[in-house]
Amino acid sequence: MSELLVDFITSLDGYASGEGWPGFWGLEGPEYLAWLGEQPEATYLMGANTYRLMSGFAAGDVPDGQDEFRPEEEASVDELTRASKVVFSSSLQEPLTWANSTLVGDDAVEAVRAMKSSGSGLLSTIGSLSLCRSLLRAGLVDRFRVVMFPVITGATGAERIYDGYPDVALEMIDHRTFDGRIQLVEYKPRVLEHPPLGAPA
């Protein structure tokens, strides 16, 4: 049976990106990059918006505000290009142009449920906030990992991650600090029907 990891890179205040900021908020360091390079092979799950953005980067589109990719960003995109990817969308059409990408037009929750039960290895999300929210609500997420970068993007933050989430209890299974400033926390999530205190008898 496959394991499903929801994996986020965020500012401290829970944004997935910020207008005018480079990838990794420009704060990645050698320890963090080395850890990224050691991650096990995974099949990446994403929605249409993330696919459009990342496949554009793979085709050479540079993020707004940058003249070119930094080496760290280019290496990250190259790794994703080589990896297996499953894209959930009813708006995209075959054939997908980004290498190693498979389009699934069926319900994402049911498709991932089938992938988990029939497969092996690691399934990991990338971006795709609404997809991650749906998979968590359905109880399909085995691990929930967040790498927080030491910035608050209250004025420029985009893609607020946790809006619309259910209440979730989190059991910590790993934590680590990279380069003296980047914090990883990893949890086993459990969706709650109601808060544990003051719940009906």
Disulfide bonds with the S-S distance in Angstrom:
none
